[in-house]
Amino acid sequence: MPASKTMQAGFTMIELLVAVVILAIGLLGLVQLQVTAIKTNAQSTSATAAAAIAQNIVEEIAALPSDHAMFDAPSSGNTWSGSPFIVEGGGTYNVTYDVVRVQADGTDVTNVYRVDIVVTSTTELMHVLGNQTRLVEISTLKRAI
């Protein structure tokens, strides 16, 4: 006895199209998640590069002799030698610094200087909230002779 048309098993074309649409919507959500992950990775790479440059300069200042010319008098808006720094995959950064006499209770502390270092990206870098300029500020103290 032949089977009637109402007894056939399987999916209709409409059911298949609905399943494909649901799958496509789910995959689009995963694509957006991947884009956010790529931006976050680039953001952390550039932040790490800028912080590493700043830390390297702090270490160079610590290694300077106490009678270095940098500590002869306060100065501001100086460009660090070697600037701009190019970090492969991390961007290009300019480094400026200010040398300031340390004060306590309104009077200068003899031969103690604070060096304020600013590391700034030369272009806007990828960020989760949109492209932004990377900025790292760090300070260190140095006693001069």
C-alpha positions in Angstrom: 0.0 0.0 0.0 1.6 3.3 -1.0 2.1 6.0 1.6 0.0 9.1 1.4 1.5 12.6 1.0 0.5 13.5 4.6 2.7 10.8 6.0 6.0 12.0 4.6 8.7 12.8 7.1 11.3 15.6 6.9 11.6 19.4 6.9 9.7 21.8 4.8 11.5 24.6 3.0 10.0 27.2 5.4 11.4 25.3 8.4 14.8 25.1 6.8 14.9 28.9 5.9 13.9 29.8 9.5 16.7 27.6 10.9 19.2 29.2 8.5 18.1 32.7 9.5 18.4 31.9 13.2 21.9 30.5 12.6 22.9 33.6 10.6 21.8 35.9 13.4 23.8 33.9 15.9 26.9 34.0 13.7 26.6 37.7 13.3 26.8 38.1 17.1 30.0 36.0 17.1 31.5 38.2 14.4 30.9 41.3 16.5 32.5 39.6 19.4 35.5 38.8 17.3 35.8 42.4 16.2 35.7 43.6 19.8 38.3 41.1 20.8 40.7 42.3 18.0 40.2 45.9 19.1 40.8 45.1 22.8 44.0 43.2 21.8 45.3 46.1 19.8 44.4 48.5 22.7 46.4 46.4 25.2 49.3 46.1 22.8 49.6 49.9 22.4 49.1 50.5 26.2 51.9 48.0 27.0 54.2 49.5 24.4 53.7 53.0 25.8 54.2 51.9 29.4 57.3 50.0 28.4 58.8 53.0 26.8 58.0 55.1 29.9 59.5 52.5 32.2 62.6 52.3 30.0 63.2 56.0 30.2 62.7 56.0 34.0 65.5 53.3 34.2 67.7 55.4 31.9 67.2 58.4 34.2 68.1 56.3 37.2 71.3 55.2 35.5 72.4 58.8 34.7 75.2 60.2 36.8 74.2 62.6 39.6 76.1 65.5 37.9 74.4 65.1 34.5 73.5 68.3 32.7 69.8 67.4 32.9 69.8 68.3 36.6 71.6 71.7 36.3 68.3 73.6 36.4 64.6 73.0 36.0 63.3 72.8 32.5 60.1 71.9 30.6 58.9 70.7 27.3 62.1 68.7 26.5 62.1 66.0 23.9 63.8 62.7 25.0 66.7 61.7 22.7 65.6 59.0 20.3 62.1 60.2 20.1 59.9 59.3 18.3 60.0 55.6 19.3 58.6 53.1 16.8 57.2 49.9 18.3 56.5 47.2 15.7 52.8 46.4 15.9 52.4 48.9 18.8 52.6 52.3 17.1 54.9 55.4 17.1 55.4 57.4 20.3 56.8 60.9 21.1 58.4 61.3 24.5 58.7 64.7 26.3 59.8 65.4 29.9 60.0 68.2 32.4 62.6 68.5 35.2 61.1 70.2 38.3 62.8 70.9 41.7 61.1 69.0 44.5 59.6 71.2 47.2 58.7 70.5 50.8 56.7 73.0 52.8 57.2 75.6 50.0 61.0 75.4 49.9 63.2 73.6 47.4 64.7 70.4 48.6 68.4 70.6 47.8 69.5 68.8 44.7 66.4 66.7 44.4 64.5 66.8 41.1 61.3 65.2 39.8 61.3 64.2 36.2 57.8 64.1 34.7 57.7 61.9 31.5 54.9 62.0 29.0 54.6 59.3 26.3 52.1 60.1 23.6 51.2 58.2 20.4 51.7 60.1 17.2 48.5 58.9 15.7 45.2 57.7 17.1 45.3 54.0 17.9 42.6 51.3 17.9 40.4 51.4 21.0 37.2 49.6 21.9 35.5 53.0 22.3 36.9 54.3 19.0 40.4 55.3 17.9 42.2 57.4 20.6 45.6 58.9 21.2 47.5 56.8 23.7 49.0 58.8 26.6 51.1 57.6 29.5 52.4 59.9 32.2 55.0 58.8 34.8 57.3 60.6 37.3 60.5 59.7 39.0 62.9 61.4 41.5 66.6 61.9 41.0 69.1 63.4 43.4 71.7 65.5 41.7 75.1 66.8 43.0 
